[in-house]
Amino acid sequence: MKTKPPADEEKNTARTYDLVLEYLKGQILEGKLTLGAKLPSERSLMAELGLSRNSVREALRQLENMGFVRSVHGQGSFLVNEAGQGFSSILSMMLLLRQSDRGEFLTLRESLEAAAYERAVRLAPPQPLLEMEQAVQAMEQAQEPGQLEQAESRFHRSLIEAGQNQLIAVIMEALSSQGDLYRRETLAQLDEATRAPLLDTHRRILKAIQTNDTSLGRAALAEHFRLIQSPDAAPCTDG
């Protein structure tokens, strides 16, 4: 029989979602709850965890804000995986509050893209490679900053897709809003001397995956991030 927590513990609604979250995690591990499934009713959670209706509702609201629960009026609550949206908001606030900066952001992005690239070389999935090739062509033909920005974004999204790692994809999607802002700022200040080597890094990354040349792509990816860290940096000639 479940015992009800002390009243002072139940009043701490800021942490009651921990109880509900741990319970849901247990249900998932036991195979009783899967993505998209309907959660137990509020009454069931109250009885199982010894919480009041208000505490359960508050916990579900917090889990919904975290992106793990979606409530549908008249139908109940469902298990979802939309945490990337919350992560994106947290990241934006960190940058606004100067808890992180552009350099740290790009370092994280480079690490994730490098991991995706290593997998892409091994897997070489045809559709993402076709998307990357079309993106390179669009970058070469771009006449306006907006066109270049769109094509460059398409290239990197396709690179992540080619890596076929869902966790990397989720994190990169969460980073996309801030990444798009930095991309816009970087490409807007490109001169022709920097644009040419930057475009070439994309060609070499694509060629490396197509030819299974791991070292070529590593060098090109490293140069790419060096150039967008410092758009006025001199071109690198390795690779």
RANORSUL-V826215 format. One record per backbone hydrogen bond with DSSP energy under -0.5 kcal/mol. NH is the residue of the N-H (numbers start at 1). CO is the residue of the C=O. E is the energy in kcal/mol with one decimal. If there is no record, write none. Layout:
BEGIN
nh: (NH | NH)
co: (CO | CO)
e: (E | E)
END
This chain:
BEGIN
nh: (5 | 9 | 10 | 11 | 12 | 12 | 13 | 15 | 16 | 18 | 19 | 19 | 20 | 21 | 22 | 23 | 24 | 25 | 26 | 27 | 28 | 29 | 30 | 31 | 32 | 33 | 36 | 37 | 39 | 45 | 46 | 47 | 48 | 49 | 50 | 51 | 56 | 57 | 58 | 59 | 60 | 61 | 62 | 63 | 64 | 65 | 66 | 67 | 67 | 68 | 69 | 70 | 72 | 73 | 75 | 76 | 78 | 79 | 80 | 80 | 82 | 85 | 86 | 87 | 88 | 89 | 90 | 91 | 92 | 93 | 94 | 95 | 96 | 97 | 98 | 99 | 100 | 105 | 106 | 107 | 108 | 109 | 110 | 111 | 112 | 113 | 114 | 115 | 116 | 117 | 118 | 119 | 120 | 121 | 122 | 123 | 124 | 129 | 130 | 131 | 132 | 133 | 134 | 135 | 136 | 137 | 138 | 139 | 140 | 141 | 142 | 148 | 149 | 150 | 151 | 152 | 153 | 154 | 155 | 156 | 157 | 158 | 159 | 160 | 161 | 162 | 163 | 163 | 164 | 164 | 165 | 169 | 170 | 171 | 172 | 173 | 174 | 175 | 176 | 176 | 179 | 180 | 181 | 182 | 183 | 184 | 185 | 186 | 187 | 188 | 189 | 189 | 190 | 194 | 195 | 196 | 197 | 198 | 199 | 200 | 201 | 202 | 203 | 204 | 205 | 206 | 207 | 208 | 209 | 210 | 211 | 212 | 212 | 213 | 214 | 217 | 218 | 219 | 220 | 221 | 222 | 223 | 224 | 225 | 226 | 227 | 228 | 229 | 230 | 233)
co: (50 | 6 | 6 | 7 | 8 | 9 | 11 | 12 | 12 | 15 | 15 | 16 | 16 | 17 | 18 | 19 | 20 | 21 | 22 | 23 | 24 | 25 | 26 | 28 | 27 | 27 | 79 | 34 | 77 | 41 | 42 | 43 | 44 | 45 | 46 | 46 | 52 | 53 | 54 | 55 | 56 | 57 | 58 | 59 | 60 | 61 | 62 | 63 | 64 | 63 | 63 | 78 | 76 | 71 | 72 | 72 | 70 | 37 | 68 | 78 | 67 | 82 | 82 | 83 | 84 | 85 | 86 | 87 | 88 | 89 | 90 | 91 | 92 | 93 | 95 | 94 | 94 | 101 | 102 | 103 | 104 | 105 | 106 | 107 | 108 | 109 | 110 | 111 | 112 | 113 | 114 | 115 | 116 | 117 | 118 | 119 | 120 | 125 | 126 | 127 | 128 | 129 | 130 | 131 | 132 | 133 | 134 | 135 | 136 | 137 | 138 | 144 | 145 | 146 | 147 | 148 | 149 | 150 | 151 | 152 | 153 | 154 | 155 | 156 | 157 | 158 | 159 | 160 | 160 | 161 | 160 | 165 | 166 | 167 | 168 | 169 | 170 | 171 | 172 | 173 | 175 | 176 | 177 | 178 | 179 | 180 | 181 | 182 | 183 | 184 | 185 | 186 | 187 | 191 | 191 | 192 | 193 | 194 | 195 | 196 | 197 | 198 | 199 | 200 | 201 | 202 | 203 | 204 | 205 | 206 | 207 | 208 | 209 | 208 | 212 | 213 | 214 | 215 | 216 | 217 | 218 | 219 | 220 | 221 | 222 | 223 | 224 | 225 | 226 | 230)
e: (-0.6 | -0.5 | -2.1 | -1.9 | -0.5 | -0.9 | -2.6 | -2.0 | -0.7 | -1.7 | -0.6 | -0.6 | -1.5 | -3.2 | -2.8 | -2.0 | -2.6 | -2.6 | -2.0 | -2.1 | -2.3 | -2.6 | -1.8 | -1.5 | -2.4 | -1.1 | -3.1 | -2.5 | -3.2 | -2.4 | -2.5 | -2.2 | -2.6 | -2.5 | -1.6 | -0.9 | -2.2 | -2.6 | -2.5 | -2.4 | -2.5 | -2.1 | -2.2 | -2.4 | -2.0 | -2.2 | -1.7 | -0.7 | -0.7 | -2.5 | -1.0 | -2.3 | -3.2 | -0.5 | -2.5 | -2.2 | -2.4 | -2.6 | -2.1 | -0.5 | -3.5 | -1.2 | -0.7 | -2.4 | -2.3 | -1.7 | -2.4 | -2.7 | -2.2 | -2.1 | -2.4 | -2.2 | -2.4 | -2.6 | -1.1 | -3.5 | -0.8 | -2.4 | -2.7 | -2.0 | -2.2 | -2.5 | -2.7 | -1.9 | -2.2 | -2.6 | -2.5 | -1.9 | -2.2 | -2.7 | -2.2 | -1.6 | -2.4 | -2.4 | -1.1 | -2.6 | -3.2 | -1.5 | -2.2 | -2.2 | -2.3 | -2.4 | -2.4 | -2.1 | -2.3 | -2.0 | -2.2 | -2.3 | -2.2 | -1.5 | -0.9 | -2.0 | -2.7 | -2.1 | -2.2 | -2.6 | -2.2 | -2.1 | -2.1 | -2.0 | -2.3 | -2.1 | -1.9 | -2.0 | -2.2 | -2.4 | -1.1 | -0.5 | -0.6 | -1.2 | -0.5 | -2.3 | -2.4 | -2.3 | -2.8 | -2.1 | -1.9 | -1.6 | -0.7 | -0.6 | -2.7 | -2.8 | -1.4 | -2.3 | -2.6 | -2.4 | -2.1 | -2.6 | -2.8 | -1.7 | -0.7 | -0.9 | -1.0 | -0.8 | -2.7 | -1.9 | -0.6 | -1.9 | -2.7 | -1.9 | -1.5 | -1.1 | -1.7 | -2.4 | -2.2 | -2.2 | -2.6 | -2.5 | -1.7 | -2.4 | -2.3 | -0.6 | -0.5 | -2.5 | -0.9 | -1.7 | -2.2 | -2.2 | -2.1 | -2.9 | -2.3 | -2.3 | -2.4 | -2.0 | -1.8 | -2.5 | -1.9 | -1.5 | -1.9 | -2.9)
END
